[in-house]
């Protein structure tokens, strides 16, 4: 009988657990449990959720790994008890702290050279600085800092296990050097005003880092975006475009990226390569805004958009509804332009879909420019990718064929693949076929992207 592996995704919203055949990648069973809302959460709630979702599957697994939301700050005291609620990636109270840390490091270029990315509010280091300045008593109590996936992994390990992590998730902390492939404890001290114990790093990406109480192997785990890349079996030059609440374009690269503008973050991946990423604040919410404005369902929204012409008969949407991160326009708002008395509901729907895809096309272009690598394959994932209009128009806007991934929990699947890799001890991860993918093509419509970029340029000073 083939060994079984357990892949766990501890995301912002929930825990998903997949029991998977280690040889074929076939998902045999899936369970989930919800997490509390908020940008500040008691991390012990994630342990309750993993017990509920993964607990009944644990005894059947020969190995497991945890993929988790990136950047979150889990502070523990000397006894291993939680010091304060975890600050999550989307908690922006540390924005000023990030700016201060960049300045102290010697500016944007120095930040990128040191940690591979421009420090932002999401990163763990900026949250440590916020604690130093706003909660000095908690800073004093803190003895260890873990990432969310580290905290869950430790919970699943046998008693007495020392905390551990991986280079992929570590590269989003702001105190790990992608150049030296090592922690930078001095950056922790600079952020918090004291040293903290940091999790153990693997010597190889497929290392068995711990065991459960029953003896199952535990792999290093990783961040959610790195897990998704592993679950999709992305190789160098492959790009995943995730259309969720936010939009994430991620490219597997052999080269260490560096972008002082902050447009591209220079993360490491879970295989020994790198995972440069661009992230937009607005993605599936653009489709939701269009649907609400027109008073239609998502399916009707897609039908309306597909009934219009490329370029929406002159109507263009710059979809920065809630500000934007790529490009960095935090105070911007959406702009809809080019309407006339002949503009139809179909044109407006088309402009919303095209605006979403043009925003993501800019993210892909930034990855290609900063890495010097043309995208080899583009795969769409996420809730927004289920839209028929998005699927049909993406290859036209991107100017190349696009793969539509089947519905699936790719972070959890990536964690399972890492667990299978650790179990096998092979040089490369196991080759798992993803069934149900579709390749879609369309005639390119470069004029749509040109009109979008002209509007973006014209409104550069608006917010």
C-alpha positions as CSV (number, residue, x, y, z in Angstrom):
1,X,0.0,0.0,0.0
2,X,1.3,3.4,-0.9
3,X,2.2,5.8,1.9
4,X,-0.2,8.5,2.8
5,X,0.7,12.2,3.5
6,X,-1.2,15.0,5.1
7,X,-1.1,18.5,3.7
8,X,-2.4,21.3,5.9
9,X,-3.2,24.9,4.9
10,X,-3.6,27.2,7.9
11,X,-4.8,30.3,6.1
12,X,-6.2,33.6,7.3
13,X,-9.8,32.3,7.1
14,X,-9.6,28.6,7.8
15,X,-7.6,25.4,8.1
16,X,-7.8,22.9,5.3
17,X,-6.4,19.4,5.6
18,X,-5.9,16.9,2.7
19,X,-5.0,13.3,3.0
20,X,-3.1,12.4,-0.1
21,X,-1.6,9.3,-1.8
22,X,2.1,10.0,-1.7
23,X,2.8,8.3,-5.1
24,X,0.0,9.8,-7.2
25,X,-1.0,13.0,-5.5
26,X,-4.7,11.8,-5.4
27,X,-6.7,13.5,-2.7
28,X,-8.4,10.8,-0.6
29,X,-10.1,12.9,2.0
30,X,-10.5,16.6,2.8
31,X,-11.6,18.3,6.0
32,X,-11.7,22.0,7.1
33,X,-12.4,24.3,10.1
34,X,-12.9,28.0,10.3
35,X,-10.7,30.7,12.0
36,X,-11.8,33.8,13.8
37,X,-12.0,37.0,11.7
38,X,-9.7,40.0,12.3
39,X,-6.2,41.2,11.7
40,X,-5.2,40.4,15.3
41,X,-6.0,36.8,16.4
42,X,-5.2,34.5,19.3
43,X,-3.0,32.0,17.5
44,X,-4.3,29.2,19.8
45,X,-7.5,29.3,17.7
46,X,-5.4,27.9,14.8
47,X,-4.4,25.0,17.0
48,X,-8.1,24.2,17.8
49,X,-8.8,24.4,14.1
50,X,-6.0,22.1,13.1
51,X,-7.1,19.6,15.7
52,X,-10.6,19.7,14.3
53,X,-9.6,19.5,10.6
54,X,-6.5,17.4,10.6
55,X,-6.8,15.5,13.9
56,X,-9.0,12.7,12.5
57,X,-6.5,12.2,9.6
58,X,-3.2,12.3,11.6
59,X,-3.0,8.6,12.5
60,X,-3.4,7.6,8.9
61,X,-0.5,9.8,7.6
62,X,3.1,8.7,7.3
63,X,4.3,12.3,6.9
64,X,2.8,15.8,7.1
65,X,3.6,19.4,6.4
66,X,1.9,22.8,7.1
67,X,1.5,25.7,4.7
68,X,0.5,28.9,6.4
69,X,-0.4,32.5,5.9
70,X,2.9,34.5,5.6
71,X,4.4,37.2,7.8
72,X,2.2,36.9,10.9
73,X,3.9,37.5,14.2
74,X,3.5,34.9,17.0
75,X,5.3,36.0,20.2
76,X,6.1,33.4,22.9
77,X,7.6,33.9,26.3
78,X,10.3,31.8,28.0
79,X,7.7,29.1,28.9
80,X,6.4,28.9,25.3
81,X,3.2,30.7,26.2
82,X,1.6,33.2,23.8
83,X,2.5,36.8,24.8
84,X,-0.2,38.6,22.9
85,X,-2.6,38.0,20.0
86,X,-0.8,37.4,16.7
87,X,-0.6,40.3,14.3
88,X,-1.5,39.0,10.8
89,X,-0.1,40.0,7.4
90,X,-3.0,42.3,6.7
91,X,-2.7,44.3,9.9
92,X,-1.3,47.7,8.7
93,X,-0.7,49.4,12.1
94,X,3.0,48.8,11.5
95,X,3.3,50.9,8.3
96,X,5.2,53.7,10.0
97,X,7.4,51.1,11.7
98,X,8.3,49.6,8.2
99,X,9.3,53.1,6.9
100,X,11.5,53.7,10.0
101,X,13.2,50.3,9.6
102,X,13.9,51.0,5.9
103,X,15.5,54.4,6.9
104,X,17.6,52.7,9.6
105,X,18.8,50.1,7.2
106,X,20.1,52.8,4.9
107,X,17.3,53.1,2.4
108,X,15.3,51.0,0.0
109,X,18.3,49.6,-1.9
110,X,20.0,48.5,1.3
111,X,16.8,46.8,2.4
112,X,16.6,44.8,-0.8
113,X,20.2,43.9,-0.7
114,X,19.9,42.7,2.9
115,X,16.6,40.8,3.0
116,X,15.7,40.5,-0.7
117,X,12.6,42.7,-0.5
118,X,11.6,46.2,0.4
119,X,10.4,46.2,4.0
120,X,6.6,46.7,4.2
121,X,4.0,46.7,7.0
122,X,3.1,43.0,6.3
123,X,6.6,41.8,7.3
124,X,7.1,40.4,10.8
125,X,10.0,42.7,11.6
126,X,7.8,45.8,11.2
127,X,5.3,44.2,13.7
128,X,8.1,43.6,16.1
129,X,9.0,47.3,15.9
130,X,5.4,48.3,16.6
131,X,5.4,46.1,19.7
132,X,8.7,47.7,20.9
133,X,7.2,51.2,20.5
134,X,3.6,50.6,21.6
135,X,3.7,47.6,24.0
136,X,7.2,47.6,25.7
137,X,5.9,45.2,28.4
138,X,5.2,42.6,25.8
139,X,8.5,43.2,24.1
140,X,10.2,42.6,27.4
141,X,8.2,39.3,27.9
142,X,8.9,38.0,24.4
143,X,11.5,35.2,24.1
144,X,10.7,33.6,20.7
145,X,9.0,34.8,17.5
146,X,7.4,32.3,15.2
147,X,5.4,32.5,11.9
148,X,1.9,31.1,11.9
149,X,2.9,27.9,10.1
150,X,5.8,27.3,12.6
151,X,3.3,27.6,15.5
152,X,1.0,25.0,14.0
153,X,3.9,22.7,13.0
154,X,5.2,22.8,16.6
155,X,1.8,21.9,17.9
156,X,1.7,18.8,15.8
157,X,5.3,17.7,16.8
158,X,6.1,15.5,19.7
159,X,6.7,17.2,23.1
160,X,10.1,18.8,23.5
161,X,10.6,19.6,19.8
162,X,12.4,22.9,19.1
163,X,10.6,25.3,16.7
164,X,11.5,25.0,13.0
165,X,10.6,26.8,9.8
166,X,11.7,27.0,6.1
167,X,13.5,29.5,3.9
168,X,10.4,30.3,1.9
169,X,8.3,31.6,4.8
170,X,11.4,33.0,6.6
171,X,12.1,35.2,3.5
172,X,9.0,37.2,4.4
173,X,10.0,38.1,7.9
174,X,12.4,41.0,7.3
175,X,15.1,39.4,9.3
176,X,16.2,36.6,6.9
177,X,18.8,37.2,4.2
178,X,18.0,35.6,0.9
179,X,21.6,36.5,-0.1
180,X,23.2,34.6,2.8
181,X,20.4,32.0,3.2
182,X,20.5,32.6,6.9
183,X,18.7,34.5,9.8
184,X,20.0,38.0,10.6
185,X,19.5,38.1,14.4
186,X,20.8,41.7,14.4
187,X,17.8,42.7,12.4
188,X,15.5,41.2,15.1
189,X,17.4,43.2,17.7
190,X,17.2,46.3,15.7
191,X,13.4,45.9,15.4
192,X,12.5,44.8,18.9
193,X,15.4,46.1,20.9
194,X,16.5,42.6,22.1
195,X,17.4,39.2,20.7
196,X,14.8,36.5,20.3
197,X,15.1,32.8,19.7
198,X,14.5,32.0,16.1
199,X,13.2,28.7,14.6
200,X,15.6,26.1,13.2
201,X,16.1,26.2,9.4
202,X,16.4,23.0,7.3
203,X,19.7,22.1,5.6
204,X,17.8,20.9,2.6
205,X,14.2,21.7,1.5
206,X,13.1,18.1,1.9
207,X,14.5,17.5,5.4
208,X,12.5,15.8,8.0
209,X,12.4,18.4,10.7
210,X,10.4,16.6,13.5
211,X,8.1,13.7,14.3
212,X,4.6,13.5,15.6
213,X,4.0,11.6,18.9
214,X,3.1,8.5,16.8
215,X,6.3,8.8,14.7
216,X,5.0,10.4,11.4
217,X,7.6,12.6,9.7
218,X,7.0,16.4,9.7
219,X,8.5,18.4,6.9
220,X,9.6,22.0,7.2
221,X,6.3,23.5,5.9
222,X,6.3,26.8,4.1
223,X,4.3,30.0,3.4
224,X,1.0,29.8,1.6
225,X,2.3,31.3,-1.7
226,X,5.3,28.9,-1.7
227,X,2.9,26.0,-0.9
228,X,0.6,26.9,-3.9
229,X,3.6,27.0,-6.2
230,X,4.6,23.5,-5.0
231,X,1.0,22.3,-5.3
232,X,0.8,23.5,-8.9
233,X,4.2,21.9,-9.7
234,X,5.5,25.2,-11.0
235,X,9.0,25.2,-12.5
236,X,11.4,28.1,-13.5
237,X,9.6,30.7,-15.5
238,X,6.1,29.4,-14.6
239,X,3.7,32.1,-13.2
240,X,0.7,31.5,-11.0
241,X,-1.9,34.3,-11.0
242,X,-4.2,34.0,-8.0
243,X,-7.4,36.0,-8.2
244,X,-8.7,36.0,-4.6
245,X,-9.5,39.0,-2.4
246,X,-6.1,40.2,-3.4
247,X,-4.3,39.4,-6.7
248,X,-1.0,37.6,-6.5
249,X,1.3,37.0,-9.5
250,X,4.2,34.6,-8.5
251,X,7.0,33.4,-10.7
252,X,9.4,30.5,-9.9
253,X,13.0,31.8,-10.6
254,X,16.5,30.4,-10.3
255,X,17.8,34.0,-9.8
256,X,17.6,36.0,-6.6
257,X,15.4,39.0,-7.5
258,X,15.9,42.5,-6.2
259,X,13.6,45.5,-6.6
260,X,14.1,48.6,-4.6
261,X,10.8,50.0,-5.8
262,X,9.0,47.4,-3.8
263,X,6.8,46.3,-6.8
264,X,8.3,42.8,-6.8
265,X,9.0,41.1,-3.5
266,X,12.1,38.8,-3.6
267,X,10.9,35.8,-1.6
268,X,12.5,32.4,-1.6
269,X,10.4,29.3,-2.5
270,X,10.1,25.9,-0.9
271,X,12.4,24.1,-3.4
272,X,15.7,26.0,-3.2
273,X,14.7,28.5,-5.8
274,X,13.1,31.9,-5.5
275,X,9.5,33.1,-5.8
276,X,9.4,36.8,-6.8
277,X,5.8,38.1,-6.4
278,X,3.6,41.1,-7.2
279,X,0.5,41.7,-5.2
280,X,-2.6,43.8,-5.8
281,X,-5.1,44.8,-3.1
282,X,-8.0,44.7,-5.6
283,X,-8.8,41.4,-7.5
284,X,-12.0,39.4,-7.1
285,X,-13.6,42.4,-5.3
286,X,-13.4,44.2,-8.7
287,X,-15.8,41.7,-10.1
288,X,-18.0,41.9,-6.9
289,X,-18.1,45.7,-7.3
290,X,-19.2,45.4,-10.9
291,X,-21.8,42.8,-10.1
292,X,-23.2,45.0,-7.3
293,X,-23.3,48.1,-9.4
294,X,-25.1,46.4,-12.2
295,X,-27.4,44.4,-9.9
296,X,-26.6,41.1,-11.5
297,X,-25.3,37.7,-10.5
298,X,-21.7,36.7,-11.2
299,X,-22.8,34.5,-14.1
300,X,-24.9,37.4,-15.6
301,X,-21.9,39.7,-15.1
302,X,-19.8,37.4,-17.2
303,X,-22.5,37.2,-19.9
304,X,-22.7,41.0,-20.1
305,X,-19.0,41.4,-20.3
306,X,-18.6,38.8,-23.1
307,X,-21.5,40.5,-25.1
308,X,-19.4,43.7,-25.4
309,X,-16.4,44.4,-27.6
310,X,-12.6,44.4,-26.8
311,X,-11.9,47.7,-25.2
312,X,-15.6,48.0,-24.0
313,X,-16.3,50.5,-26.8
314,X,-13.9,53.0,-25.2
315,X,-14.8,52.5,-21.6
316,X,-11.8,51.9,-19.3
317,X,-11.6,51.1,-15.6
318,X,-8.6,51.7,-13.3
319,X,-9.8,49.4,-10.5
320,X,-8.1,50.9,-7.5
321,X,-11.3,50.8,-5.4
322,X,-9.5,50.5,-2.0
323,X,-6.2,52.1,-2.9
324,X,-3.5,49.9,-4.4
325,X,-0.2,48.2,-3.6
326,X,1.0,47.5,-7.1
327,X,1.4,50.3,-8.1
328,X,1.9,51.8,-4.6
329,X,-1.1,54.2,-4.5
330,X,-2.6,53.6,-1.0
331,X,-5.0,56.6,-1.2
332,X,-6.2,56.1,-4.8
333,X,-9.7,55.3,-5.8
334,X,-11.2,53.6,-8.9
335,X,-11.7,55.6,-12.1
336,X,-14.2,54.7,-14.8
337,X,-13.7,56.8,-18.0
338,X,-14.7,57.0,-21.7
339,X,-18.4,56.7,-21.2
340,X,-20.9,58.3,-23.6
341,X,-24.7,58.2,-24.0
342,X,-24.3,55.1,-26.1
343,X,-22.4,53.2,-23.3
344,X,-24.2,50.0,-22.3
345,X,-24.3,47.8,-19.3
346,X,-22.4,45.3,-21.3
347,X,-19.6,47.8,-21.9
348,X,-19.4,48.6,-18.2
349,X,-19.2,44.9,-17.3
350,X,-16.5,44.4,-19.9
351,X,-14.5,47.3,-18.5
352,X,-14.6,45.8,-15.0
353,X,-13.3,42.5,-16.2
354,X,-10.7,44.1,-18.5
355,X,-9.6,46.4,-15.7
356,X,-9.0,43.4,-13.4
357,X,-7.0,41.6,-16.0
358,X,-4.9,44.6,-17.1
359,X,-4.0,45.1,-13.4
360,X,-2.7,41.5,-13.3
361,X,-1.0,41.9,-16.7
362,X,1.0,44.7,-15.1
363,X,2.0,42.4,-12.3
364,X,3.2,39.7,-14.8
365,X,5.1,42.4,-16.8
366,X,6.9,43.6,-13.6
367,X,8.0,40.0,-12.8
368,X,9.3,39.5,-16.3
369,X,11.2,42.9,-16.2
370,X,12.7,42.4,-12.8
371,X,13.8,38.8,-13.3
372,X,14.8,39.1,-17.0
373,X,12.7,36.0,-17.7
374,X,9.7,35.7,-20.0
375,X,6.8,33.9,-18.4
376,X,6.9,30.3,-19.7
377,X,3.4,29.3,-18.6
378,X,0.6,31.3,-16.8
379,X,-1.8,29.4,-14.6
380,X,-5.0,31.0,-13.2
381,X,-6.2,30.0,-9.7
382,X,-8.5,31.4,-7.1
383,X,-12.2,32.2,-6.8
384,X,-12.1,35.0,-9.4
385,X,-10.6,32.6,-12.0
386,X,-13.9,30.8,-12.1
387,X,-15.6,33.6,-14.0
388,X,-16.2,32.7,-17.7
389,X,-15.4,36.2,-18.7
390,X,-12.1,36.1,-16.9
391,X,-11.2,32.8,-18.4
392,X,-12.0,33.9,-22.0
393,X,-10.5,37.4,-21.8
394,X,-7.3,36.6,-19.9
395,X,-5.3,35.2,-22.9
396,X,-6.5,38.3,-25.0
397,X,-5.3,40.7,-22.3
398,X,-2.1,38.8,-21.4
399,X,-1.3,38.2,-25.1
400,X,-0.6,34.5,-24.6
401,X,-2.2,31.2,-23.8
402,X,-3.4,30.7,-20.2
403,X,-3.9,27.5,-18.2
404,X,-7.0,27.4,-16.0
405,X,-6.3,25.2,-13.0
406,X,-9.1,23.0,-11.7
407,X,-10.7,23.9,-8.4
408,X,-8.5,22.7,-5.6
409,X,-6.7,23.5,-2.3
410,X,-3.3,24.0,-3.8
411,X,-1.6,25.3,-0.6
412,X,-2.6,22.2,1.2
413,X,-1.7,20.0,-1.8
414,X,1.7,21.7,-1.9
415,X,2.2,21.0,1.8
416,X,1.3,17.3,1.1
417,X,3.8,17.2,-1.8
418,X,6.5,18.6,0.5
419,X,5.7,15.9,3.0
420,X,5.9,13.2,0.3
421,X,9.2,14.7,-0.8
422,X,10.6,14.5,2.8
423,X,9.3,10.9,3.1
424,X,10.9,9.8,-0.1
425,X,14.2,11.7,0.4
426,X,14.6,12.1,-3.3
427,X,16.5,15.0,-5.0
428,X,13.3,16.4,-6.5
429,X,9.7,16.5,-5.3
430,X,7.4,13.7,-6.5
431,X,5.8,14.3,-10.0
432,X,2.1,14.6,-9.4
433,X,-0.2,15.2,-12.4
434,X,-3.0,17.8,-11.9
435,X,-6.0,16.5,-13.8
436,X,-8.7,18.9,-15.1
437,X,-6.5,21.8,-16.2
438,X,-7.6,23.6,-19.4
439,X,-5.5,25.7,-21.8
440,X,-7.4,28.7,-23.3
441,X,-6.3,30.9,-26.2
442,X,-7.6,34.1,-27.8
443,X,-6.6,36.8,-30.2
444,X,-4.4,39.3,-28.4
445,X,-5.9,42.8,-27.7
446,X,-2.9,45.0,-26.9
447,X,-5.0,48.1,-27.5
448,X,-6.9,47.3,-24.3
449,X,-3.8,47.2,-22.2
450,X,-2.5,50.4,-23.9
451,X,-5.6,52.3,-23.0
452,X,-5.4,51.0,-19.4
453,X,-1.8,52.1,-19.0
454,X,-2.5,55.5,-20.5
455,X,-5.3,56.0,-17.9
456,X,-2.9,54.8,-15.1
457,X,-0.3,57.3,-16.2
458,X,-2.8,60.1,-16.5
459,X,-4.1,59.6,-13.0
460,X,-0.7,59.1,-11.4
461,X,-1.0,62.2,-9.2
462,X,-4.6,61.5,-8.1
463,X,-3.8,59.4,-5.0
